[in-house]
Amino acid sequence: MSPAGRERRKIVAPRLVLGARSLAGITRASRDRVLDMTARTHEPEALAVTLSKAIDAGAEAVLVSPSHRLRTALAELRRPVPLLAVVPAVEWQEALDLAPGIQSRVASARRGAPIGGRMSARFAALLRLPGLMRGDWSALIPVLLELETARLARGELAGLVLAADLTDVALAAGNARFFTRFTDYVWRRFRVPAGLETRNLGWMLSRLDEWKVAPDFVVGPMNPSGLGMKPTAAETIAAVERSNVAVLACELRAGGRVPLAEGAAFARAHGARGLVPDLVEFEDVSNELKTLAAAPVI
Amino acid sequence: MTIDSPTSSHPEADARMSAGAPAAPLRVAVVGLGERGIAHAAVLATLDRATLVGFADPDSAARRNLAGAGFHVPTFARLERLLARQKPDAVFVCSPLATRAALARTALAAGAAVFVERPIALAFRESARVVDEALRAARPLLCSHALMHMPVFARAHEAVRAGAIGAVREVRASVYVSRVFSAESAERLTGARGGGMIAYAAFDLLALLVRTIGLPLEAIATTNRLYGANEDELHAKLKLPRGGTLGLDCSWSVPGHPRPATVIEIEGDRGHILVSDDAIEIDGTAGDHVRLSDADLPQPARFDMDGEPRWIEDRAFVEWVLGGAEPPGANLRALEPHAVMHALEASAHSGGTPTPMPEGLGS
């Protein structure tokens, strides 16, 4: 870990975060649930009120991709909502036409970034030209982060989280430097927690430990059914309990198979430091978040 | 209708295939480094009994992207060069549809086993040539069909084959996906202006249905154009091999479906199955009811790259090439959903004329 990294150990991962990844279609919930949630939060005002109530109910931040829709909703509020911003932020329609990898995401983010962000990105790029020419993901990631964060309002950025689309490919490729560069850059440049989203929690924690890379947290599925816990539920639990990296558990309801409280209790009992229940997993966002916030931490 | 197609498997070739299995780890190459190629590369990198030995793509940016992601494997602009230099045991063909058949044949001719993304080609004749090449070369050929390996759909197949609802009488199936505002994307994938909806949106569903209820005898199909030159939706009726009909609705122009939404209803003489991406429900005539979602079913994949299927399918192919069991959709079977696609398109283009399957599939 870099010196900057050692300093950053003062940052503590959140314990309760409202997940809003389902807004981007990333969820294992049933189609009916997703449609219901979409209907409830379709209007920017409705989404804004939901997010605001979640913060009042005890959520420390919202895990979300800072899409145009989200920014429109946040503009309705008079106070900043702390965001664990999942990057890159690409709408699903746009993703269909993008080439895979980071380069296309950088180009997409550049189109939507304000002039200040483009300048910062250019500066970040100038320092890493050889890597950029090679298409090196660890050289491209600072450029992407500059462009993505430039679209957020002051005071909103509570953390940066790298989306599973990228992390899981880099994980499979064994790209330790990519994860090191991401966490170091987030700490040094933005001074907020650096997180990784993954659909392969057990793999990710094991490899991070092996590589001695320590982001502030990893977001991954944990639930009593073992749904989405890779490589297996048992190996994932063992990795969570063994790892020094904080885990924020998501997909707590296993696609709707178990109640939220049961999923939350399971994740906490097996070593998750924090919980990320998603909008689509709630019956009543405010009350259920209050209950989760009040539950004793194991 | 008769189209050049393999008329049977080749017994001598079968014997050669099982006798010549390479040793683990299987040396695997990936050609076509778009989204699917990268996903396969990621999954293959996690398999103990496979090792990546090369990537090929004519686009230098795609090759740079994969190297930039951290895959330290030789990359080539041309498959021929990769085959000559790296001598892979197997090649995953993930290139755009217009190029898949030719690349698959090249790999087979070089002695490699081939896993090819679906469909192999838009034209049945092209797909048949690839299958024929595989049989002639006695090399394993597998066409990808992710839907078959999604836990709920796999369970539906098992239930029907085990007779849980008795003899199948009627089937209704639909697949909807929102791609109307992304015609460019669809054309890039299919390589076909003015066609390709079935190939893009419904091919997986066809493969699952053929595997579960058999190859239909005849198809009647109509298409509608709503937003432009390409067809937007297809309605079809297919005659099932043991009597009964299959009604199929397919559209890639329905709002609100970022991911394909697939629903199948199967009426048997002893029960009914309703299966969707969310769950499977089985109702028996005795009033018994079972509902299972993904969380209730085995999740064998050890690495998640957009769900369970990719890992399950890639591993099954690797194990088959190494001498294990033949996975579904292999060799001659790979041709069956292509035959249905061909009959549907032929019927639609002729204004809904009943169209038989191409002859010689030996199903």
HADDOCK unambig.tbl for C-alpha pairs under 7 A between the chains (distance, minus, plus):
assign (segid A and resid 30 and name CA) (segid B and resid 278 and name CA) 5.40 0.50 0.50
assign (segid A and resid 31 and name CA) (segid B and resid 278 and name CA) 6.98 0.50 0.50
assign (segid A and resid 92 and name CA) (segid B and resid 258 and name CA) 6.85 0.50 0.50
assign (segid A and resid 96 and name CA) (segid B and resid 185 and name CA) 6.33 0.50 0.50
assign (segid A and resid 97 and name CA) (segid B and resid 185 and name CA) 5.41 0.50 0.50
assign (segid A and resid 99 and name CA) (segid B and resid 34 and name CA) 6.69 0.50 0.50
assign (segid A and resid 100 and name CA) (segid B and resid 34 and name CA) 6.23 0.50 0.50
assign (segid A and resid 100 and name CA) (segid B and resid 35 and name CA) 5.38 0.50 0.50
assign (segid A and resid 101 and name CA) (segid B and resid 65 and name CA) 6.22 0.50 0.50
assign (segid A and resid 134 and name CA) (segid B and resid 64 and name CA) 6.12 0.50 0.50
assign (segid A and resid 134 and name CA) (segid B and resid 68 and name CA) 6.73 0.50 0.50
assign (segid A and resid 135 and name CA) (segid B and resid 64 and name CA) 5.25 0.50 0.50
assign (segid A and resid 135 and name CA) (segid B and resid 65 and name CA) 5.46 0.50 0.50
assign (segid A and resid 135 and name CA) (segid B and resid 68 and name CA) 4.89 0.50 0.50
assign (segid A and resid 136 and name CA) (segid B and resid 68 and name CA) 3.75 0.50 0.50
assign (segid A and resid 136 and name CA) (segid B and resid 69 and name CA) 6.62 0.50 0.50
assign (segid A and resid 137 and name CA) (segid B and resid 68 and name CA) 5.03 0.50 0.50
assign (segid A and resid 137 and name CA) (segid B and resid 69 and name CA) 5.53 0.50 0.50
assign (segid A and resid 169 and name CA) (segid B and resid 42 and name CA) 5.71 0.50 0.50
assign (segid A and resid 170 and name CA) (segid B and resid 69 and name CA) 5.59 0.50 0.50
assign (segid A and resid 170 and name CA) (segid B and resid 70 and name CA) 6.36 0.50 0.50
assign (segid A and resid 172 and name CA) (segid B and resid 42 and name CA) 5.10 0.50 0.50
assign (segid A and resid 172 and name CA) (segid B and resid 45 and name CA) 5.95 0.50 0.50
assign (segid A and resid 172 and name CA) (segid B and resid 46 and name CA) 6.30 0.50 0.50
assign (segid A and resid 173 and name CA) (segid B and resid 42 and name CA) 6.52 0.50 0.50
assign (segid A and resid 173 and name CA) (segid B and resid 45 and name CA) 6.78 0.50 0.50
assign (segid A and resid 173 and name CA) (segid B and resid 69 and name CA) 6.73 0.50 0.50
assign (segid A and resid 173 and name CA) (segid B and resid 70 and name CA) 5.11 0.50 0.50
assign (segid A and resid 173 and name CA) (segid B and resid 71 and name CA) 5.04 0.50 0.50
assign (segid A and resid 174 and name CA) (segid B and resid 70 and name CA) 6.46 0.50 0.50
assign (segid A and resid 175 and name CA) (segid B and resid 69 and name CA) 6.88 0.50 0.50
assign (segid A and resid 175 and name CA) (segid B and resid 70 and name CA) 4.93 0.50 0.50
assign (segid A and resid 199 and name CA) (segid B and resid 304 and name CA) 6.02 0.50 0.50
assign (segid A and resid 200 and name CA) (segid B and resid 303 and name CA) 6.31 0.50 0.50
assign (segid A and resid 200 and name CA) (segid B and resid 304 and name CA) 6.19 0.50 0.50
assign (segid A and resid 225 and name CA) (segid B and resid 295 and name CA) 5.75 0.50 0.50
assign (segid A and resid 227 and name CA) (segid B and resid 295 and name CA) 5.52 0.50 0.50
assign (segid A and resid 230 and name CA) (segid B and resid 302 and name CA) 5.50 0.50 0.50
assign (segid A and resid 230 and name CA) (segid B and resid 303 and name CA) 5.87 0.50 0.50
assign (segid A and resid 230 and name CA) (segid B and resid 304 and name CA) 6.92 0.50 0.50
assign (segid A and resid 231 and name CA) (segid B and resid 302 and name CA) 4.00 0.50 0.50
assign (segid A and resid 231 and name CA) (segid B and resid 303 and name CA) 5.74 0.50 0.50
assign (segid A and resid 232 and name CA) (segid B and resid 302 and name CA) 6.42 0.50 0.50
assign (segid A and resid 254 and name CA) (segid B and resid 295 and name CA) 6.15 0.50 0.50
assign (segid A and resid 257 and name CA) (segid B and resid 295 and name CA) 6.46 0.50 0.50
